[in-house]
Amino acid sequence: MEKSDMDAVEQAARWNQLLAAGEERRIFDHLPNHLYFVKNTALELMAANRAFLDRFGLRDVSELIGLTDRDLFPLELAEKYRQDDLRLLESGQPLHGLIELFPNRMGEPEWFITDKVPLRAGSGEIIGLCGVVRSYEGTRIELQPYLDLRGVVEYLKQHYADPISMTDLAGKVGISTRQLERRFRATFNTSPRQFVLKLRILRACEMLAGSKSSVTEIALATGFYDHSAFSRRFRAIMNLTPADYRRRHSRFQA
């Protein structure tokens, strides 16, 4: 077997190993407005998520393998993507937050956000790259419910140890307490009170690991009435007592 053939076989073997070990990438099949792709160093597409395949009318990833951007995109867009890819492969540095045009579902250019990172073999050699493309408009729409409740969340972060009035919270966004409960649960999958409780427990974890304050002092500092109530709530969420958590994570252990 000639050297060039051996190199091709070795590269194919590395890619097969890489892709077989990448089952966790299937998570991208369940993320709306996200297109995931993998390319080799020849900038040929090697893998993609379901949304990417659907965007170009492909039924299976086998129809994608070996294609390049020029096979899928207008020439001017394909050349832009190619230059970015070459820059990444040469420098070995990720490219994050690229705002660029990408065809939407109607085939019309629309602004998207792209992140690309190099893929390396076990030896450290760059053997390709992978990237995620997400709709700029789709991302804004996804974030809007969080932005609408930003004032409430910031208030809770700053006043988590204080008594919380749902009426006052609702007033910050100009809605009723019932509307606040409903919108908060739809956005964060929890109630405002449970959100505050988790903030208190999170802060307690930081104090247990990073201070020498007693458990009772930490309980009072994070908004609990006493040691007992704190321990009960802490264990319900962390599945550990505060003392056990401190033993495992304290930075002051000898």
N, C-alpha and C positions, 0 to 999 in steps of 0.2 A: 504493500500500500504506500502510495506517495505521501510526502509530508503534508501537502495541501489537503489531501483526503483525510489524513489522520487529524489535522487541525479541525476540519469540519465535523468529524465524528466526536471529538472531544468537546467542541462547542455545543453540539446537539445534546450530548450527555449532560453537560452542565446546566443547559436550559431545562431539560426534562427534570433534572433533580430540583432545580429552583422552583419550577412551576408546580411540581408534585408536592413540594413542601409549603406551597402558598395557599392552602385551602382557606386560611383565614381571610384571604382577599375576597371571598364570596360575600363578605359583609357588605361590599359595595353594591351587590345586587339588591339590597334593601334600603338604599339611601336615595331618596328622590332628588332630582336636579344635580346628580353627581355622575359624571362619566369617568370611568377608570380605564387606563390602558397601560400596556407594557410593550417596550420596544427593545430590540437587540442593538448592537453597536452599528449595524448596517442601517439602522432606523427603520427596520421592518417590524410591523406589529406582530406580537407574539401572544397576547392575551388581552381581554377586555371584559368589562362587566356587561350585564344584560342591557342596561340603558344605552351603552355605547353601541352594541350590536343593533338594537332596535332603531337607533338614530339613523343607521345606514341601511336598514332593511335586510340585515343578515340574520339567518336563522340559528347559526351555530358558530362558535369561535373558530372552528376549522375553516370556515369561509374567509376568516379575517387574516389568518397566519400568512405572513409573507407580503401582505400589502403594505404600501407606504402611504404617507400623507397625500402624495400626488394622485393616488388612486381614489381618494375619498373627497378631497377638498379642491376648491379653485386654486389655480397655480399660485396666485399672490399670497394666499393664506398658507398654503403648503410650504412655500419658501420661507415665510416668517417662522413657522414651527420648526423647520429644518435648521435654521440658523440658531435658534434657541437650543435645540437638542445638541448641536455640534459644540456650542459654547459650554454646555453642561458636561458633555463627555470629555472635553479637553481639560476643563478646570477641575472636574470632580466635585464641584460645589452645587448644592441644590439651588433651584430657582423657585422663589415663592412669590405669590401675589401678583402674577403677571396678568394685567388687564388687557385682554385682546379679543378680537373678533373671532367668532366661531359660529357655524351655521346652527340656527335653532331648528325646531321640529318641522318648520315650513321650508327649511333650506335657505332662509334669509339670514344674513350676517347679524349677529347680536353680540353685545358685550358679555364676556364670560371671564371668570377668574381661574387661572391655571397655576398649579403647583407641580413641580417636577423634581425628582430626586434620582441619583444614580443607583444602580443595582450592582452589587459586588459579589464575586465568588468568594469562597472561603479563604482564598489566598490574598484577597484584597483587590484583585484585578477587577476593573469595571467591565461588566459584560452586557450592560444595557441601562435602561432607565424606565421609570414608571411615573405616571402622572395622574392627577385628578383635575377634571374640568367641571366647574359648577357655574350655574347661571347667576350672573350678577343680579338680575331682577328677581330670580327665584330665591336667591339668598336673602335679599332685602325683604321679600314677602315672608319668608320663614322667620326672620328675626323680628318682624314688626310686633308680634304679640309680646315679646320680651322687652322691646323698646317702650311699648305702651305702659308696661308695669315697672319700668326702670326706677322711677321715683319711689315707688313702694319698696322695691327690693333694696335700694340704697338706704332707705330709712331703717329697714329691718336689720341690715348689716351693722348700722351704727348704733342702734338702740336695742339690740337683741336681749340685753340683760335687764331692760326696763319692762314694766307692765305694758302690754300692747293693747290699744283700743282699735277694734275693727272699724268703728265709726270714723275715727281720725284717719285711719289708713285709706278708707274708701274716699274720704274727702280730698286726699292728695291727688286723686285721679278723677275726681268729680263724678263718681258713680255711687250707687247704693251698696250697702254691705253685702247684699245677696249677689249683686252683679260682680263685686270684687271676688267673693268666694268662687263663683262659677268661672270667671275668667282666669283666676290664679290657678285653679285646679286644672283647667284645660291647657294652660301653658306649662305648668311645672309638675303636673300630675300629683299634686299634693295641696293641702290647705295652707293658708298663711300661718296658722298656729303650728302646724307640723313643720313648716319651713323654718320658723323661729326656733323650734325645739332642736332641729338638726344643726342650726347655726350655733346654738349654745353647746351642744355636744361636741361639735367640731372645735370650738374655742377651748372647751375643757380638755380635749385630747392634746391640743398644743401646750396647754399649761401643765398637764400631767407629765408630758415628755420633756418640757423645756424649763420647768421651774421646780423649786423645792417647797412651794406652798402646800399646805395640808389639803386633804380632800375636802374638808369642810370649807376652807377658805376659797377653794376653787368653785365649789357648789354655789356659794353666795355671790362670788364675782361673776358667775355666768347666769345669774337670774333665777336660781333655784332657792326654795325656802329653807331647806335643810339638807343635811348629809343623806338622810334616808331617801327623800324624794329624788335627789340627784342620782344616787346609786341605782335606784330602781329604773329610772328612765335611761341612764347610761347603759345598763346591762341589756335592756330591751332593744336598744339600737345597735350596740357594738358587740353584743353577745359575750361581753367580758365585764367584770367588775372594774371600777376605776383603779383599784389597787393592782389588779392583774395587768391592766393596760400599762400602768406606770412601770411595773416590773419588766415588761417586755420592751418598752420603748424609751425609758428615761435616758437622757444624755448624761446623767450624773452618776450612773452606776460605776462601781470600781472595776 
